[in-house]
Amino acid sequence: MPATLVPVFAVNQTKIMPSDSRKEIFLHPGEWKFAGQEYIISTLLGSCVSIVMWHPQLLQGGMCHYLLARRSDSSDTLSGRYGDEAMLLLLRSALACGRPLKEFQVKLLGGATVLSHREGERSSNDVAARNVEMARQLARQLGLNVQAEDLGGTSPRMVVFDVQSGDVWVRLSQDGDTHDSLSAKTRKKA
């Protein structure tokens, strides 16, 4: 397990360590993963956004971590760095399961205005706001079954997705506001 990955799985600060048969993967910006129940997928988000998809009967799901809503130039190659393209990469894997998209549960996470918060001003060119809007727009356009959102605010988030249960946990950093957090800095998004 990489040093940067410290998964906290429960609201009461109880740590549940995965069994030896579970595999952990940490997504860096621009990466995505679609996998079976043996995986726990995590990432760290600031202004970036993650979209999580999970199928409750198949116990398969995935997560993408994108940096920008869309690319400014054209390319023949898809990149997970951009919201629209990251979603397409994730969708290809989801659709390969042979099940309709409406059966997947979706969660949208991230999009904190971290830099503006620290600088004390909001930019008219707000990357975080555009990333959040892209996630919501993609969910609407695709008719996805969005179960939960944890978007915006000013705190970076550690996100952990257990593909076996479909649970997603979010841990806010100690900096910034917690907008609508629980009394603890860790919260479960069912």
N, C-alpha and C positions, 0 to 999 in steps of 0.2 A: 504494500500500500504506500503510495507517495506521501511524503511528509506534509504536503499541502492538504491532504484529504483526511479530515477528522469528522466522520459522519456521526451526527447526533440524531438518533431515531425516535425519541419520544419527548413529548411535551414536558414531562417532569424531570428532564435532564438524565433519565435513565438511558444508558448506552446498551444497545443490543448489538452484539458482534455477530456478523454473519458466520454461518458454519463453513467448514473447510470446502464444501462443495459450491459455495457462492463465489462469484467473480465480481470484482469491483472495477469500474472504469471511471476515470475522471475526464470530463470533456473540457477541452481548451476552446477558446473562441474560434468559431468556424467549424467545429467538429459536430458530428451527430452519431448516434448509435441506435439501432433497433435490435432488440434481443429477446430471448426467452427468460423464463422465470429464474434462471440461475444467476442473473445479473442484478447488481445494484449500480445505478448510474448517478454520478454527482457532478456538480459544476459550481463555479463561483461567478456570480453576476453583479455587475455594476449597472451601467446604462444598457448593457446587452440584455437580450430576452431569450428565454427558453420556452419552447413549446413541448409539452409532454403528451404523448398519446399512449393509451393502454386499452387492451382488449380483455375484459373480465373473464370470458370463457376460455380463451386461448392462453391466458397468462403470458402474453407477449406485449411488448411496448417499446417506445423509444423516446428519445429526447434530442433536440437540436439546440445549439447555442450560437445565436447570430449576433454580429456586431452592428450592422447597419441595415436599415429597412430594405434598401435596394441599391444596386450598383449604378454608378453614374455613366459607365461606358458599357459597350456590348461585348459579349464573349460567347464563344461556342461551348464553353465548359461551365457546368454548374459549380457554384462555390457555396459552401455552408456559411460563409461570412455574411451573406445577405439573406434577409428574412424570407423573401419570396422564393429564393432558390433553395435555402435550407429546408423550407417546408416541402418543396417538391421532392427533395432527396428523401426526406422522412416519409412522405406519402407513398413513394415508390415501394418502400419496404413494407409499409402497412398494407397496401393493396396486394402485395405478393402473398399475403396470408389468405387471400381469397374471400375475405369478409367485407361487407359494405362499411364505408367510413362512419355511418351513423351509429354503428355498434361500438366504436371506440370512445372512451372517455378522454377528454382533453383538459389540460390545465395550462394556464398562461402565467409566466413568472418573470420578474425582473423589471427592467426599465427605470431604475432609480436615477434621479438627477444628482449624481454624486459630485461631479466636477463643479457644476453651478452652485451647489450647496456650499461647497468648500470655498469657492471664490466669492460667495455672497451675492450673486446675481444670476438671473436667468438669461439664457441666450435665445435670440430669436431663431437660431438655427439649432434647436434642441434635439440632439440625437436620441435621447431617451424617449421623449414624447413621440417621435416618429417611429421608433421601434415598437412602442406599445400600440400605437395606432395600426401599424402593419400587422401585428399579431391578431388584433381584434378584427381587422378587415379580412384577413385570410380565413379566420374562423367563420365569419359571417358568409363569405363567398362560397366556402366549401360546405356550409351547413353542418359544421362540426358540433358535437355534443360537449360544450364547455361546462365542466363541472365546478371549476374554481379558478379564480384569478388572484394573484398576489403581485400587483403591478404598481409602479410609480414609487412615490416616497423619495427619501434621500439616503437610505441605508443600503449598502451592498448586501447581497444575500448568498448564503451557502445553501444549495438545493441538493437534496438526496431523494432519488426515485427508486423504490423497491419494486422491480418488475413483477415479482411473485405476488405481492398483495395489491399493487397499484397505488400504494400510499406514497405521498410526496411530503417531505418535511422541508421547512424553510427555517434557517437560522439567520437572523439579522445581525449585522456587525454591531459593535458597541458604539460606533459613531453615528451621528445623524439621528433623525426622528424615527419612530417606529409606527407612524401614522395610526394604524388601528390594531396594534399588536396586543397579544395577551400580556399578562404581567411578566412572564418569562420572555426571553429573547428568542426562544424556539417555539415554533407552532406547527401543528400538523394541518395540512390542507387535504381534506378527504376527497 
